[in-house]
Amino acid sequence: MSKFRKKKKGMPAVNTAALPDIVFMLLFFFMVTTTMRETDLRIENPRLPSATEIKKLEHKSLVCTIYVGKAKDENKGSGYNKIQLNDKIASADQVPAFIINARTKVSEAEIPFMTTSIKADKESNVGTITDIRLKLRDVNALKVSYSTQKGSGN
């Protein structure tokens, strides 16, 4: 008789040695590719007007966004004529400084390709949007885009 018994042959255990490497690679991938919202909305989420012919903006890094709508805080007023630049409620007179500040963050060659996007609530006053456009004209920011949602246009 032998002293050694034969072991039963079965399925070998799954090797999990590479599992931490895979988990950290996925974690690193999502950390690199995820972008966080740059501004906190101080106005209510704008209900965008609908349009039939829309085009998606390219080069999002060259877009300055101006929000127009009703302020979330009741202390700021209840009208739909509030303007948000970056993280604060502002007036139309502060729009040129906002655009000039945005221009300092890009190279000189990219300045002609910069676009100003106006995200205005459909209940917003046209006079407020006209004031913004006049201030944009003063600093020669003539490429203006109005954000809409795809719809029937009604």
Buried (B, 14 or more C-beta within 10 A) or exposed (E): EEEEEEEEEEEEEEEEEEEEEEEEEEEEEEEEEEEEEEEEBBBBEBBBBBBEEEEEEEEEEBBBBBBBBBBBEEEEEEEBBBBBBBEEBBEBEBBBEBBEEBBEEEEEEEBEEBBBBBBBBEBBBEEBBEBBBEBBEEBEBEEBBBBBEEEEEE
